[in-house]
Amino acid sequence: MNHYGEYDASAPYLHLLSESAWVDLGPRLADALAGADPAAGAVLELGAGSGLGTERILAAVPDSPVLAAEPSAALRAVLIARLRGMTGGERVTVLPVGAAEVDLPERLAAVVGMHMVGHLAPDTRRALWRDIAARLTPGAPVVLNVQPPETATAVPAWPPFGVRQGALTYQGTGSAEPTGPESVRWRMQYATLRDGVVVEEAEAEYGWWVLSAAGLAAELTEAGLHSEVNGDLVVARGSGKPLS
Ligand SMILES: C[S@@+](CC[C@H](N)C(=O)[O-])C[C@H]1O[C@@H](n2cnc3c(N)ncnc32)[C@H](O)[C@@H]1O
């Protein structure tokens, strides 16, 4: 059984509460994708969520088909609805699967995975990087990011952060507890408020494999890619030499 329903409860909140992170991340992703060649194949996005990365991909790699894998049915609904009004949205095929279940096309022009690498177990990641490396044209970018914690340590809840939509404020906070030497369990708590009074609450929990940017870059290098770390972003490029 998979755990892909874990994000469903966060569907009314994720887009609103993620927008601010993309103010800085959006241009950095666009820079990393700048050299991607739309003629080289499809762009694959892993864990597309509500499509905040998808819209940047569409703008950065014009004309390329995009495969957006999103395993949560609730988030897929948000994504598909947003694509209908998005410039270039018709180029996106939404795949109802997790990263390891994507039926990879023969060639990939780029791969993007934002705020999702921790959902992949170490063995799953390593196999995926190898499969991706074999399909990338030389220079084609793989753009991933990492999130704290880097090690399996507890993360205390931060003060709830809220975004207003109409008359209501949607807010969220989260905390994590270690569950093993390389993993934590996140507990996200959300609330909808009207004039400071809670009108709805939701909670989402999921496991998360911890990883540093340097550790992720080392995995990608091991898979045959040329990797660079830029803060929380790891950009790896196809070498054109598939591993045997
Ligand atoms: C924190 S959200 C990030 C969404 C989006 N990439 C963004 O940055 O706004 C993590 C996403 O990863 C998805 N996810 C969970 N497990 C996954 C898996 N095994 N493979 C791919 N995506 C997964 C979740 O459904 C969710 O959409």
The ligand as an ORCA input file, in Angstrom:
! r2SCAN-3c Opt
* xyz 0 1
  C       5.981     19.922     -0.172
  S       5.119     19.388     -1.580
  C       5.977     20.292     -2.863
  C       5.117     20.600     -4.052
  C       5.804     21.412     -5.163
  N       6.906     20.681     -5.761
  C       6.291     22.740     -4.642
  O       7.504     22.879     -4.418
  O       5.468     23.648     -4.424
  C       5.707     17.732     -1.803
  C       5.024     17.035     -2.957
  O       5.625     15.755     -3.170
  C       4.590     14.834     -3.449
  N       5.086     13.472     -3.174
  C       4.936     12.705     -2.054
  N       5.529     11.495     -2.222
  C       6.067     11.515     -3.473
  C       6.788     10.562     -4.241
  N       7.117      9.369     -3.753
  N       7.142     10.901     -5.498
  C       6.831     12.115     -6.005
  N       6.157     13.060     -5.314
  C       5.784     12.768     -4.073
  C       3.447     15.279     -2.576
  O       2.206     14.719     -2.984
  C       3.547     16.786     -2.728
  O       2.862     17.255     -3.853
*
